[in-house]
Amino acid sequence: MMQIRFSSILRKYEVPYALVRPGSGGHYDEYGDYIPAVPNMVPLRGVIQPISSQLQQAEGGQYTAEDRTLYTVHRHESGDLILYQDQEYTVDVPENREYSDTNKYIIKKRVANDPVQRNP
C-alpha cells in the first residue's frame, strides 16, 4: 500500500503541546501527609484544529465545540492526557490511518467536575 507523506505539511503549522504521564514515587512528609509524584511532561508538536460542526452532529452530539482534532506524527493511546494552552484534553478513540505517515486523534476537553471521564 502506498503511504502518503503529510508530515512535511504538518511542520509548517504545528504547535507545541505536552503529553502528561503520571509520575512515580509519591511519598509521605514528616506530618504523614501524602505528597503525590510530579507528573512527567513529554513535549511534543502537532496541529490542533477545532472539530467540524458536521462531526459534532454526526456523532450524536458526542463532541462539543471545545473538543479538538490533533494531527501528529507521534502515536497516542486512547485515554492519554494532553496539555495544550493550559487546557487538559483526553485522547478519544484513535483513527487508524495506515495510508499516511501522520496520525489523527479527536481530543476531548476535560471538565473538572465531570464524573464520566477516566483518569489517566
N, C-alpha and C positions, 0 to 999 in steps of 0.2 A: 504494500500500500504506500502511495506517495504521501510524504509528510510535508505539510505547508509550514513555512517558516515565518512566523509572525513576531518573533522575539525582537527583531531589529526595529519594527514599528513601535513596539511597546517601550523600548528605551527612550524614545522621543517624548513620551507622555507620562512616564512612570513617576510615582511619588513614593516617599518613604512611609513605611508602616512597620509595626512590630508584631511578632508572634510571641505571645506570652505563654511561657512554660512554667508550670508550678515548681517552686523551689523545694529543695530538700534540706533537712537539718534544722527544723524548728526546735526551740529549746525553752526551758523554764528559767525565769530570772530568780534572783535571790528571795523574792517575795512569793514565789510559787505561781506567778502569772505566766501563762504560755505566750511566748513570742513566736509567731509563725515565721516560716522561712520567707525570704525575699524572693519573689518570682523572677525567673530568668527572662530577659527581654532579648529576643533574637531580631536584629534589624534586617528588614527585607525591603524590596522595592516591587511595585506593581502599579497597574492602572485601576483606579477605583472610580466607578461611574454610578449614577443613580439607576434604579430599576425602572424599566419602562412601565407605563400605565397598562399596556396590554398584558404584561406578565402579572401585574398585580390583580387584574381582573380574571385572567385565565386560570390562575391557581386558587380561585375561590376566595380571594381576599386574604390569602395566607401571608402575603408580603405587604409591607407598608411603604410609604414614601421615604421613610428614614432608613430603609434597608438599601444595600448597595450590591453591585456586581464587581467582583475582583478578577482581573486578568493578570496572571503572573507566570513566570517560568518555574516557580517553586511549587512543591507538592504540599497540600494540606489535607488533613483528615477531617471528617465530619465532627463537629464539636470543638475544633481548635478555637482559641480565643485570640482575636486580632485587636490591636490598639491602633486607631487611626484618628488623628486630630483630636486627641483626648476623649474619644468615644470608644467604647468597647463593642465589638461585634463578635458574633459566633458564626463559624462556618457551617452553612447548611449542607445538604447533600451535594457532594461534588458532581460535576458533569464529566462524563467520560469523553475525552477528546483525543482519540488515537491518531487522528489525521493531522494534528497540529503540535508544534513544539511549545505551545503555551497552554495554561490551564485556566478554566473559568469556574468561578465559585460565586454562589449567592451568599452574602454575609448579612446576617440579621442583627440589627441593633439590640444590644442587651438593655433591658429595663430592670432597675434595681429591685422593684417590688413585684416582679413577675414570677410567680412560683412555678411556672411550667418549664422555664429554661433550665437546661442542665448546667451544672458547674463543671469546669474543665478538670 
